[in-house]
């Protein structure tokens, strides 16, 4: 009986290690991590989440960048009143083994928790090896990036 319990415990621990990798690297988690690091203003962490070059469609503007710092200027965003952004929803549109598109709705707030703007964005992700990476962001309105 102890032998069976040990085998089951070993299988449980091994399977949890196998699934932990996927749980920490799926498209939704990458999107959540992006917003977290965006709020932290951590360009290096944001860059790690993107498959370079970054392609950003914002309203009528198209930006292709080697770093997220070419897309956003946090000092200007803060001058415009931005304090943080919050995800409202993340919905899969297309999900394949190595390609995905998610519709993400988010809101920007000021430092008094007053909503500045809410919008949808379509985020395209690709799988590079074992890791999901953001590839394209499409925001249909002219939302400021501080640039």
C-alpha positions in Angstrom: 0.0 0.0 0.0 2.8 2.4 0.9 4.5 1.5 -2.4 1.4 2.4 -4.4 1.0 5.7 -2.5 4.7 6.6 -3.3 4.1 5.8 -7.0 1.0 8.0 -7.1 2.8 10.8 -5.3 5.7 10.6 -7.7 3.4 10.6 -10.7 1.5 13.6 -9.3 4.6 15.6 -8.7 6.1 14.7 -12.1 2.8 15.6 -13.9 2.6 18.9 -12.0 6.1 19.8 -13.2 5.2 18.9 -16.8 2.0 21.1 -16.8 3.6 24.0 -14.8 5.7 24.9 -17.9 2.5 25.3 -20.0 0.6 27.0 -17.3 3.3 29.7 -17.1 3.6 30.1 -20.8 0.4 30.3 -22.7 -1.0 33.2 -24.7 -3.2 34.5 -21.9 -0.3 34.5 -19.5 1.9 36.4 -21.9 -0.8 39.1 -22.4 -1.2 39.4 -18.6 2.5 39.6 -18.1 2.7 42.3 -20.8 0.1 44.5 -19.0 1.9 43.8 -15.6 5.3 44.9 -17.0 3.7 47.8 -18.9 2.3 49.1 -15.6 5.7 48.6 -14.0 7.3 50.5 -17.0 9.8 47.7 -17.4 10.9 48.0 -21.1 13.4 45.1 -20.7 10.7 42.7 -19.4 8.3 43.9 -22.1 10.9 43.3 -24.8 11.3 39.7 -23.6 7.6 39.1 -24.3 7.8 40.2 -27.9 9.2 38.4 -31.0 11.2 41.2 -32.6 10.5 43.3 -34.6 7.4 44.6 -32.8 4.6 45.6 -35.2 2.1 48.0 -33.7 -1.0 49.4 -35.4 -2.5 52.3 -33.4 -5.4 54.0 -35.2 -4.0 55.1 -38.6 -0.3 54.7 -37.5 1.9 51.7 -38.1 5.1 51.3 -36.1 7.7 48.6 -36.6 10.2 48.7 -33.8 13.2 46.8 -32.5 12.4 47.8 -28.9 9.2 48.7 -27.1 10.9 51.9 -26.1 10.4 53.0 -29.7 6.7 52.7 -29.2 6.0 54.1 -25.8 7.2 57.1 -23.8 6.1 56.7 -20.2 7.0 60.2 -19.1 4.6 61.7 -21.7 1.9 59.1 -20.8 2.1 60.2 -17.2 1.9 63.8 -18.2 -1.3 62.9 -20.1 -2.7 61.5 -16.8 -2.0 57.8 -17.2 -1.2 55.9 -14.0 -1.9 52.3 -14.9 -3.8 50.0 -17.3 -6.2 47.2 -16.4 -7.3 44.2 -18.5 -11.0 43.8 -18.6 -11.2 40.7 -20.8 -9.0 38.4 -22.9 -10.9 36.4 -25.5 -9.4 34.0 -28.0 -10.3 34.6 -31.7 -7.9 32.1 -33.3 -5.9 29.5 -31.3 -3.7 27.1 -33.0 -0.6 25.1 -31.9 1.9 27.9 -32.8 -0.3 30.9 -33.6 -3.0 32.8 -31.8 -5.0 36.0 -31.9 -6.7 37.4 -28.8 -9.1 40.2 -28.5 -8.2 42.1 -25.3 -10.2 44.8 -23.8 -8.4 47.2 -21.4 -8.9 50.4 -19.6 -6.4 53.2 -18.7 -6.8 54.9 -15.4 -5.3 58.0 -13.8 -3.8 58.1 -10.3 -7.2 58.8 -8.8 -8.6 55.5 -10.4 -10.7 57.5 -12.8 -11.1 55.9 -16.2 -9.3 57.7 -19.0 -10.1 55.4 -21.9 -11.2 51.8 -22.7 -10.6 50.0 -25.9 -10.1 46.7 -27.6 -6.8 45.5 -29.0 -6.2 42.4 -31.1 -2.9 40.8 -30.1 -1.3 38.2 -32.4 1.1 35.8 -30.7 3.4 33.2 -32.2 5.1 30.2 -30.5 8.9 30.3 -30.7 10.3 27.0 -29.5 8.5 26.4 -26.2 7.6 30.1 -25.6 4.7 32.2 -26.7 5.7 35.7 -27.9 3.6 38.8 -28.8 4.1 39.7 -32.5 1.5 42.2 -33.6 -0.8 44.6 -31.7 -3.7 46.3 -33.4 -5.6 49.0 -31.6 -8.4 50.4 -33.7 -8.4 53.9 -32.2 -5.8 56.6 -31.9 -4.8 55.9 -28.3 -1.7 57.7 -27.1 1.6 55.9 -26.6 3.2 59.0 -25.3 5.2 59.4 -28.5 
